Amino acid sequence: MMIIDAPQPSPPVADGSMLMAILERAAQAPEFDLERISRLLDLKERWDRAQAERAYAAAMVAFQLQAPTLHKDKHVQFTNRAGTVTEYDHATHYEVTTKIAAALAQHGIKHAWSMVQEQNKITVTCTLTHVAGHKESVSLYSLADDSGGKNSIQAISSATTYLQRYTLLAVTGLSTVDMPDDDGQGTTDKTAPEIAADIWTALNDASTEGSSALAEAWRGLSDTTRAVIVLHYAADWAALKVLAQRVSETP
């Protein structure tokens, strides 16, 4: 088996120290020039940012070479008010966050989430911060997940934990080991959870009114329903978007 050595972060080079030495000499010089000092400080800040970005990139490459394997370790099944049974597997919050957090920490990276709620819209941002100071973030949003008879607090909690998992996966560039790889060109998955007929009717009606109407109808779906459509009905969803785009472009 071939072993690939992860690229190591570049050691501190003399340039940063040289810049600081120049700043110190300039500040002590009789002909002290505030504008010149300001330009040198700007140069030092740009240098530090570039070094931090390089260190972050090297750490992420090393992390991804040793990325943990994430399994879909929970089976979910529930019946909605219309009697439709939804059934699927997913990676739990513990499975995703515990493994990724431990692997990131080995390379000097920590993660943190922030959440903003505006009426029924929930936005979660996952930010990775490297010890050198560079940060990268990914944000996702959804409505509260009221599927499966959840009360309002449970609906918010469900949507939040879902968004936390997927923002962390997105910002690290990882996926679960058995996550479907659907480019939108395949046929509908015959084992997919069923989507209620009234949902398809609403989406079809919205697509005939244009992209804005379809986007509004999409936002009105529960988080679970959108996930099922994206994972199992990508071709149908893509066709609706194409139709809506054509309608929007028609004079």
HELIX and SHEET records of a PDB file:
HELIX    1   1 ALA A   14  GLN A   28  1                                  15    
HELIX    2   2 LEU A   34  LEU A   65  1                                  32    
HELIX    3   3 HIS A   93  ALA A  105  1                                  13    
HELIX    4   4 SER A  147  GLY A  149  5                                   3    
HELIX    5   5 SER A  152  THR A  172  1                                  21    
HELIX    6   6 ALA A  197  SER A  207  1                                  11    
HELIX    7   7 SER A  211  ARG A  219  1                                   9    
HELIX    8   8 ASP A  223  HIS A  232  1                                  10    
HELIX    9   9 ALA A  234  GLU A  249  1                                  16    
SHEET    1   A 2 LYS A  74  THR A  79  0                                        
SHEET    2   A 2 VAL A  85  HIS A  90 -1                                        
SHEET    1   B 3 ILE A 109  GLU A 118  0                                        
SHEET    2   B 3 LYS A 121  HIS A 130 -1                                        
SHEET    3   B 3 LYS A 135  LEU A 143 -1                                        
END                                                                             
